[in-house]
Amino acid sequence: MGDGKTTSIVSRKFGILFFVYTMNGTFGIRCFSLSLVSRWKFRPSCFAAATVLLFLLSYGTITSAPYTLDRKNASISGFVHDAETGETLVGASVRIKGKPVGTVTNKSGFYALNDIPPGECVLVFSFIGYRTVEEKVTLREGQAKRLDVLLKPEAVQGEEVVVEGNRTETERAMTIGHVNIPIRQIQQIRIGGEADVFRSIQYLPGVLASSQLSSGLYVRGGSPDQTLVLLDGSTVYNPSHLFGFFSTFNPDAIKDVDLIKGGYPAEYGGRLSAVLDLVQKDGNRNAFEGLASVGLISSRMSLEGPLGNGSWFLGGRRTYIDLVTGLLE
């Protein structure tokens, strides 16, 4: 039996059965076709015998191979961490030196580079406020390599630079209305002696506050209930405390803040005004540390440290409104 050949089996009782075996190489799938010709009238026993014989011939022979672009190419993936705290870095740049291939880390600090030719290559890891790291790796055919990298914080320093030339109009891709707010900047802005996420966002263009006593976000004319607030992908329906004086979120427990004021993707549907996406800290993977703060309106404390191969984080904040009302009663 072979490609395009016909094998016949002669039977006195059932007549002549012709089995035609064909090959179809598309995506590695092999197909069988069966034609049954009987010299005598059709009998059910003849059809049953043909079905059983076809099953025995095809069992273990029909195979399918997955379709891939190039199995010889390799891939690299991993996490980018802060070398001091072990916290994952969101938006860190990862690229192959000398080639127009790269990516950025996602909300979990994870990156992935696929379809890389085998051989030696140099990966460049960079992030604003951190020292750039270069890692030389050797990839084999079809290898899926895991590479986690630690970046050390480093202040950006440089000498005076003078640039002269004619202004030229260049086209560049821009994400309209998408603002990433550094958490360090939020912690430095104090309103009434307290650092607050919503109060800091009110200083951005297109964001207003109804009064000095409200932390509600009025983005481009929309009301606060038209803004979608997400914490680690979960919707927060009541994002304020103390009658709206400040937000629910402890700035010591937040790692990344994204505000999309318009043109947000379909995955953030359900709101008309804007989207505020917040990501919490994972905790220090290297050492135990804590932070405590006492203010005029509230006090807060946070603890974090390593736990096995991961980490833990515990934070809390308390206001004095119940103590004040208790004294007034």
C-alpha positions as CSV (number, residue, x, y, z in Angstrom):
1,M,0.0,0.0,0.0
2,G,1.5,3.4,-0.9
3,D,0.6,6.9,-2.2
4,G,-2.0,6.8,-4.9
5,K,-2.1,3.0,-5.0
6,T,-5.1,0.7,-4.8
7,T,-5.2,-2.5,-2.9
8,S,-7.9,-5.0,-3.6
9,I,-9.2,-7.9,-1.5
10,V,-11.1,-10.7,-3.2
11,S,-13.8,-12.5,-1.3
12,R,-16.1,-15.2,-2.7
13,K,-18.9,-14.2,-0.5
14,F,-18.7,-10.5,-0.3
15,G,-17.3,-9.7,-3.8
16,I,-14.3,-7.3,-4.4
17,L,-13.4,-4.4,-2.0
18,F,-11.2,-1.6,-3.3
19,F,-9.3,0.5,-0.7
20,V,-7.7,3.6,-2.1
21,Y,-5.0,5.1,0.1
22,T,-4.1,8.8,-0.6
23,M,-1.7,11.2,1.1
24,N,-2.3,14.9,1.7
25,G,0.7,16.7,3.1
26,T,-1.0,19.9,4.1
27,F,0.0,20.8,7.7
28,G,1.2,17.2,8.1
29,I,-2.4,15.7,8.1
30,R,-2.8,12.3,6.4
31,C,-6.2,11.4,5.0
32,F,-7.8,8.2,3.9
33,S,-10.5,7.7,1.3
34,L,-12.5,4.5,0.7
35,S,-14.5,3.4,-2.3
36,L,-16.5,0.2,-2.1
37,V,-17.5,-1.7,-5.3
38,S,-19.3,-4.9,-5.1
39,R,-19.9,-7.3,-8.0
40,W,-23.0,-8.6,-6.2
41,K,-25.8,-6.8,-4.4
42,F,-25.0,-4.8,-1.2
43,R,-24.9,-6.8,2.0
44,P,-24.7,-5.2,5.6
45,S,-22.0,-7.8,6.6
46,C,-19.8,-6.6,3.7
47,F,-20.1,-2.9,4.8
48,A,-19.3,-3.9,8.4
49,A,-16.2,-5.8,7.4
50,A,-15.0,-2.8,5.3
51,T,-15.5,-0.4,8.2
52,V,-13.5,-2.6,10.7
53,L,-10.7,-3.1,8.2
54,L,-10.5,0.7,7.5
55,F,-10.3,1.4,11.2
56,L,-7.5,-1.0,11.8
57,L,-5.5,0.4,8.9
58,S,-6.0,4.0,10.0
59,Y,-5.5,3.5,13.7
60,G,-2.0,4.7,14.7
61,T,-1.4,5.9,11.1
62,I,-3.3,9.2,10.9
63,T,-1.2,11.8,12.5
64,S,-1.2,15.6,12.6
65,A,1.6,17.9,13.4
66,P,1.1,21.4,14.8
67,Y,1.7,24.3,12.4
68,T,4.5,26.6,13.4
69,L,6.3,29.3,11.6
70,D,9.8,28.0,12.4
71,R,10.6,25.4,15.0
72,K,14.3,26.2,14.9
73,N,13.9,29.7,16.4
74,A,14.1,30.2,20.2
75,S,12.3,32.3,22.8
76,I,13.3,34.2,25.9
77,S,11.0,35.2,28.8
78,G,11.2,36.2,32.4
79,F,10.6,39.0,35.0
80,V,12.4,42.3,35.7
81,H,12.8,43.1,39.4
82,D,14.1,46.0,41.5
83,A,17.5,44.8,42.9
84,E,16.9,46.4,46.3
85,T,13.3,45.4,47.0
86,G,12.6,42.6,44.6
87,E,9.5,44.4,43.3
88,T,8.6,43.7,39.7
89,L,9.0,46.7,37.3
90,V,6.1,47.7,35.1
91,G,7.0,49.1,31.6
92,A,10.7,48.2,31.6
93,S,12.3,48.0,28.2
94,V,13.8,44.8,26.9
95,R,15.5,44.7,23.4
96,I,18.1,42.7,21.5
97,K,21.2,44.8,20.9
98,G,21.8,45.6,17.3
99,K,18.4,44.4,16.1
100,P,15.0,46.2,15.8
101,V,13.4,43.6,18.2
102,G,12.2,44.4,21.7
103,T,9.3,44.6,24.1
104,V,8.2,46.1,27.5
105,T,7.2,44.3,30.7
106,N,3.5,44.1,31.5
107,K,1.6,44.8,34.7
108,S,3.2,41.8,36.4
109,G,6.7,42.8,35.3
110,F,6.8,39.9,32.8
111,Y,8.4,40.0,29.3
112,A,8.6,37.6,26.4
113,L,10.6,37.7,23.1
114,N,9.6,35.0,20.5
115,D,10.9,33.8,17.2
116,I,14.6,34.6,17.9
117,P,17.2,32.9,15.6
118,P,19.5,30.5,17.5
119,G,23.0,31.6,18.4
120,E,24.5,34.4,20.6
121,C,22.7,37.6,21.3
122,V,22.9,40.5,23.8
123,L,19.7,41.5,25.7
124,V,19.5,45.1,27.0
125,F,17.3,45.8,30.0
126,S,16.6,49.5,30.8
127,F,14.2,51.5,32.9
128,I,14.0,55.2,33.9
129,G,15.8,55.7,37.2
130,Y,17.7,52.3,37.0
131,R,21.1,51.2,35.7
132,T,21.0,49.6,32.3
133,V,21.9,45.9,32.3
134,E,23.2,43.9,29.3
135,E,23.0,40.1,29.4
136,K,24.8,37.8,26.8
137,V,22.9,34.6,26.1
138,T,23.4,31.7,23.8
139,L,20.3,30.1,22.4
140,R,19.8,26.6,20.9
141,E,17.3,25.6,18.3
142,G,13.8,25.5,19.7
143,Q,15.0,26.5,23.2
144,A,12.6,28.4,25.5
145,K,15.0,30.2,27.9
146,R,13.9,31.7,31.2
147,L,15.9,34.8,32.2
148,D,15.1,37.0,35.3
149,V,17.0,40.3,35.7
150,L,17.6,42.6,38.6
151,L,18.0,46.4,37.9
152,K,19.7,48.6,40.5
153,P,18.3,52.1,41.1
154,E,20.5,54.9,39.8
155,A,20.0,58.6,39.6
156,V,20.1,60.0,36.1
157,Q,23.1,62.3,35.9
158,G,24.7,64.0,32.9
159,E,26.6,67.0,31.7
160,E,25.1,70.1,30.0
161,V,24.0,69.4,26.5
162,V,23.5,72.0,23.9
163,V,21.5,71.1,20.8
164,E,21.3,73.3,17.8
165,G,19.6,72.8,14.5
166,N,16.5,73.5,12.4
167,R,13.2,72.3,13.7
168,T,11.7,69.5,11.6
169,E,8.3,68.1,11.7
170,T,8.4,64.4,12.6
171,E,5.6,61.9,13.0
172,R,5.5,59.9,16.1
173,A,3.0,57.4,17.6
174,M,1.2,58.8,20.6
175,T,-1.4,57.3,22.9
176,I,-4.0,60.0,23.2
177,G,-5.2,60.6,26.7
178,H,-3.0,57.9,28.3
179,V,-1.0,59.1,31.4
180,N,1.3,57.0,33.6
181,I,1.8,58.7,37.0
182,P,5.0,57.7,38.9
183,I,4.1,56.6,42.4
184,R,7.1,58.4,43.8
185,Q,5.6,61.7,42.5
186,I,2.3,60.9,44.2
187,Q,4.0,60.2,47.5
188,Q,5.7,63.6,47.4
189,I,2.5,65.6,46.8
190,R,0.9,66.5,50.1
191,I,-2.6,67.8,50.5
192,G,-3.3,68.7,54.1
193,G,-0.2,66.8,55.1
194,E,-1.5,63.6,53.5
195,A,-0.4,61.9,50.3
196,D,-3.4,60.8,48.2
197,V,-3.7,59.2,44.8
198,F,-6.9,61.0,43.7
199,R,-5.7,64.4,45.0
200,S,-2.5,64.1,43.0
201,I,-4.4,63.1,39.8
202,Q,-6.5,66.3,40.1
203,Y,-3.4,68.3,39.1
204,L,-3.4,66.7,35.7
205,P,-4.8,68.5,32.6
206,G,-8.4,67.6,31.9
207,V,-9.1,66.5,35.5
208,L,-11.1,68.8,37.9
209,A,-12.3,68.7,41.5
210,S,-15.8,69.9,42.5
211,S,-14.3,71.5,45.7
212,Q,-11.3,71.5,47.9
213,L,-13.1,69.0,50.2
214,S,-13.8,66.4,47.5
215,S,-11.5,63.9,46.0
216,G,-13.9,62.9,43.2
217,L,-12.5,62.9,39.7
218,Y,-14.3,65.0,37.1
219,V,-12.5,64.0,33.9
220,R,-13.2,66.0,30.8
221,G,-16.6,67.1,32.1
222,G,-17.7,63.6,33.3
223,S,-19.0,62.9,36.8
224,P,-17.0,60.7,39.2
225,D,-19.4,57.7,38.7
226,Q,-18.5,57.8,35.0
227,T,-14.9,56.9,35.7
228,L,-14.0,53.3,35.9
229,V,-11.6,52.6,38.9
230,L,-9.7,49.3,38.8
231,L,-7.5,47.8,41.5
232,D,-5.5,44.8,40.1
233,G,-8.2,44.3,37.5
234,S,-11.1,44.4,39.9
235,T,-13.7,47.2,39.9
236,V,-13.8,49.5,42.9
237,Y,-17.3,51.0,43.3
238,N,-16.7,53.2,46.3
239,P,-13.1,54.7,45.9
240,S,-13.3,57.3,48.6
241,H,-13.3,57.6,52.4
242,L,-14.2,60.3,55.0
243,F,-17.2,61.6,53.1
244,G,-15.1,61.9,49.9
245,F,-12.3,63.8,51.5
246,F,-9.6,61.4,50.3
247,S,-9.4,58.2,48.3
248,T,-9.6,54.6,49.5
249,F,-6.1,53.7,48.3
250,N,-3.1,53.7,50.5
251,P,-0.2,55.3,48.4
252,D,2.3,53.1,50.2
253,A,0.6,50.0,48.8
254,I,0.3,51.2,45.2
255,K,3.0,50.3,42.6
256,D,1.6,51.7,39.3
257,V,-1.1,54.2,38.3
258,D,-2.5,54.6,34.8
259,L,-5.1,57.2,33.8
260,I,-6.8,56.9,30.4
261,K,-8.8,60.0,29.7
262,G,-10.2,59.0,26.3
263,G,-10.0,56.5,23.6
264,Y,-9.6,53.6,26.0
265,P,-9.7,50.0,24.6
266,A,-12.9,47.9,24.6
267,E,-11.7,45.8,27.5
268,Y,-12.4,48.8,29.7
269,G,-15.9,49.2,28.6
270,G,-18.8,50.2,30.9
271,R,-17.8,53.8,31.6
272,L,-18.2,57.1,29.7
273,S,-15.5,59.4,31.1
274,A,-12.2,57.7,31.9
275,V,-10.4,54.7,33.3
276,L,-8.1,54.7,36.3
277,D,-6.0,51.4,36.6
278,L,-4.0,50.8,39.8
279,V,-1.6,48.0,40.6
280,Q,-0.7,47.0,44.1
281,K,2.8,46.2,45.4
282,D,4.0,42.6,45.6
283,G,6.2,43.1,48.6
284,N,10.0,43.1,49.2
285,R,11.5,39.7,48.1
286,N,14.9,40.3,49.7
287,A,14.4,41.7,53.2
288,F,11.8,42.6,55.8
289,E,11.0,46.3,56.1
290,G,8.2,48.5,57.4
291,L,6.9,52.1,57.1
292,A,4.7,54.1,59.5
293,S,3.3,57.6,59.2
294,V,1.2,59.8,61.6
295,G,-0.7,62.7,60.1
296,L,-3.3,65.3,61.0
297,I,-6.1,63.4,59.3
298,S,-5.0,59.7,59.4
299,S,-2.2,57.4,60.2
300,R,-0.9,54.5,58.1
301,M,1.5,51.6,58.4
302,S,2.8,49.0,55.9
303,L,4.9,45.8,56.4
304,E,6.5,43.7,53.7
305,G,9.1,40.9,53.4
306,P,10.0,37.7,51.6
307,L,8.0,34.5,51.9
308,G,9.5,31.4,50.3
309,N,10.1,32.1,46.6
310,G,7.6,35.0,46.8
311,S,6.8,37.9,49.1
312,W,4.0,39.4,51.2
313,F,2.7,42.9,51.8
314,L,0.4,44.2,54.6
315,G,-0.8,47.8,54.7
316,G,-3.4,49.7,56.6
317,R,-4.7,53.3,57.2
318,R,-6.9,54.7,59.8
319,T,-8.7,58.1,60.2
320,Y,-9.6,59.9,63.4
321,I,-13.2,60.7,62.4
322,D,-14.7,58.2,64.9
323,L,-12.5,59.5,67.7
324,V,-13.6,63.1,67.0
325,T,-17.3,62.3,66.8
326,G,-17.0,60.3,70.0
327,L,-15.7,63.3,71.8
328,L,-18.4,65.5,70.5
329,E,-21.2,63.2,71.7
